[in-house]
Amino acid sequence: MKYDLIVIGSGPGGYVAALRGAQCGMKVCIVEREALGGICLNFGCIPTKALLQSAHVCDAIRGAADYGVDVERATINFKRVVERSREVAASMSKGVQFLLNKAKVEVIRGEAKLLTPQKVAVKQEETNIELEAPRIIIATGARARELPMLPIDGKYVIGYREALTQTERPDKLAVIGSGAIGAELAFFYKSMGAEVTLIEALPHLVPLEDDDVAAAIGRAFRKAKINTMVGAKLTSCKIVGKNCVLLLETAKGNEELRVDQVLSAVGIQPNTENLGLEELGIETERGRIKVNNHFQTNVPSVFAIGDVIPTIALAHVASAEAVACVNYMVEGEKASTPNYDVVPACTYTTPEIGSVGLREHQAKEQGIEYIVGNFPFTASGKATAMGARDGFVKLLFEAKTHKLIGAHIVGASATEMIAELALAMQTGVTAEQLHHTIHPHPTLSEAVMEAAAQALAECVHL
């Protein structure tokens, strides 16, 4: 079967590439071995947010008396919480199927392997088929990375898939790794009533975030009675009876932790095995596929996007790469490429985290002269009315030009507010422009205006 474009993988990179290809008039097929939508829609972003929404509802009920609302004690049906998240995921996957059908993209089920620079073999249950196209995009995503001393068995040691789908809640859970996945699932399981210990090998939680953000999240987690251990290195995990016994190296010496279950959230590894890369001589680096600025491999007809290449492993980045990659196929060198300096990152804990651009320590390391504006939500009327006073907006501006170079929000709706600041960075907005842009009152977003004013020593509300 011949096509103009073959896409391998249907996650937020793959299905967007297929849709954009069809939009440009190409005859496109997409090869998928599991559910449409990839990890993001089925075992990542979307079902995680569904679980967290249940946690938010539960926490709201627990705190209802603070708002003058008397309700009976919340009773958690953990199985139903998980079932709802699976229904949400299934609904979104069907939505992808609808879009692909509408665009006349053919979906082919099976395991794909490159045979030649323009041919793909697809292994199906009862037969094998061959596809041919002048352009192929690899968008096979990634899976949970395993530590040598912590192999995932799906029962005692679990990855994010099991954490999202198991219908029985452990009484005691240890989470190894405090990135977005670990932090979000630690918060979820604590809200569901588990005793949670969040373990991070680096000196502070959410280690990719700004230091002030990390400190705020540490305080918030301790306030929520999540046990946190930083600078703690896991050395072994043994199954003893029905428990997991963890041995950790800490500043205090060796410590032992006994739990019912361990969630390994130590990052991801790309799905690049068995794709025929070696046979075609496609270059990789540390397991990821090497590409040029237009996502082209050293084999010109083969492209790669998303978590399989050495860029930022986020769903929205994969989608942006998908559009840019297909645009290059149509427009050539004049096609634009993603700006990786302006990629918003979000963590959906309570409080939420939204960040874009440079962290303060990065600006220092790069020798950039900068000014900082910081506005706490304790001074926000809307946050106070909501009962969500934890957090702040922190903005970094280049000292000479006053252009925004970094933005960090901790607090309610931080993941929604960060988009304004990503746009501001992308378009070269200055502190003065943010300060003099009238924001509606009362809103959480006023804190952006106020933080810019504070950087200019003109904030009247602090």
Secondary structure, DSSP 8 states (H G I E B T S, - for coil): -B-SEEEE--STTHHHHHHHHHHTT--EEEEESS-TTHHHHHHSHHHHHHHHHHHHHHHHHHTGGGGT---------HHHHHHHHHHHHHHHHHHHHHHHHHTT-EEEESEEEEEETTEEEEE-SS-EEEEE-S-EEE---EEE--BTTB---SSSEE-HHHHHH-SS--SEEEEE--SHHHHHHHHHHHHTT-EEEEEESSSSSSTTS-HHHHHHHHHHHHHTT-EEEES-EEEEEEEETTEEEEEEEETTEEEEEEESEEEE-S-EEE--TTSSHHHHT--EETTEE---TTSB-SSTTEEE-GGGSSS---HHHHHHHHHHHHHHHHHGGGS----TTS--EEE-SSSEEEEEE--HHHHHHTT--EEEEEEEGGG-HHHHHHT----EEEEEEETTT-BEEEEEEEETTHHHHHHHHHHHHHTT-BHHHHHTS---SS-TTHHHHHHHHHHTT--S--
